[in-house]
Amino acid sequence: MSERADLDTVIDSARLGPFQISVIVLCALVAMIDGFDTQIIGLVAPAIAADWRVNPALFGPVFASALFSGMIGAFLFGQAGDRWGRKPVLIVTILIFALGSLATPFAHSVSDLIAVRLATGFGLGGALPIIIAIAAEFSPKRYRTNIVAMMFCGFPLGSAIGGIISAQLIPLYGWRSLFYIGGLFPLALLPVFIGLVPESARFLAIKGKTAAVERVFRKMGCQIAWDGQTARGEHAAAGSVASLFTGGRAPRTALIWFALFCSLLLTVFLVSWLPLLARQAGLGMKSAVLAVTALNLGGIIGGIVIGRISDRLASAKPIAAAYVIGAVAISLIGVVGQSSHLLLAIAFVAGLFTVGAQMCAIALSSQLYETALRSTGVGWAFGVGRIGAVVGPVVGGLLIGAHVPLPALFMIAGLAALGAALAVFALSPMVFSRGQVGSLAKTPGGA
């Protein structure tokens, strides 16, 4: 064809075909592995404590270790993705967390377990900003928020699957079997990923690899020929953390950091303390597990629906509104009394709006920066969010230790959702303008 266009136009003109879908599904599987791993360590802790005859209270550092190393991994591997490419860095992170999971059954003490959890969390945390960047860079802008949110719904799906599998396998094969699955599955996935997923066309373009870009475009089925031009403001230099605060990026960086800090603080708080509420209300462990599952399933549905609405309206305001509704639902969790049905219903609604909004807020982070900064920007946003994930259970523990009543405890948690809502509302014009998704790509320093 005689028509030729710049990089953004070529990618955004492509239909969402089987090739792009397969890439996004593989990224979703990586997110699912992270969710699976995050869930099972909490579920197997009682079995490990009984096996080793140690006090379950000693497992606090075990839970915190993977969250902490995941934060460091997001920071470091996010920057590495902008320097050396999405694909090679993701391969390294998959190997790290797969081997860390396979090493877990060979731990024989709490200190051993902390060490392998540090390694596993480092790889898992490093993989997340890379898969978000890949999903965003293979998506046409008219679908981008919805696609990235749907991809990241693999995380709560993995958490739900982890709960189901744990209940079946621990009585039959012991706690070690879950970590063999958590290690062997990504190793089996790795050859498929290496063979199927190319490097991001956007990353290749800013590195000047024209022939490689053309090969990726053929796989994507692009109908318009590329004129060799990238989006204005794109450059080949790898991103630095300081760059996230220059060129007019400081407000969007501060807002997405605050939004994800509040959102992940809230999510991990809910996962940590919903079981306590169920037990204190006399509902039993089964209701506790079902409540967490309802929260995750609500998040999956919410991420898909809210992301679709946000793309349709070309606005982040539906995401902010979802956080507000979720804040109300969270406040109601503490007053459901002894009704297991009410707890499940409200937990589902809370997940639908708060966890669902979180999936979309993560998608927004991929649209705030140009290609050379995208992986760094997402990695640091997610790393700061992980700080919130570490803070959430600690704050909950301090409040419970201070004998704060459960209704007041969950009302306080609802304030975190309101904080995320305000930040996302302020972000909306920075991500969506002139009725188009990702329009910052058209402005200097934009995504």
Buried (B, 14 or more C-beta within 10 A) or exposed (E): EEEEBBBBBBBBBBEBEEBBEBBBBBBBBBBBBBBBBBBBBBBBBBBBBEEBEEEEEBBEEBBBBBBBBBBBBBBBBBBBBBBBBBBBBBBBBBBBBBBBBBBBBEBEEBEEBBBBBBBBBBBBBBBBBBBBBBBBBBBBBBBBBBBBBBBBBBBBBBBBBBBEBBEEBBEEEBBBBBBBBBBEBBBEBBEEBEEEBBBBBBBBBBBEBEEBBBBBBEBBEBEBBBEEBBBBBBEEEBBBBEBBEEEEBEEBBBBBBBBBBBBBBBBBBBBBBBBBBBEEBEBEEEBBBBBBBBBBBBBBBBBBBBBBBBBEEBBBBBBBBBBBBBBBBBBBBBEBEEEBEBBBBBBBBBBBBBBBBBBBBBBBBBBBBBBBBBBBBBBBBBBBBBBBBBBBBBBBBEBBEEEBEBBEBBBBBBBBBBBBBBBBBBBBEBBBBEEBBBBBBBBEBBB
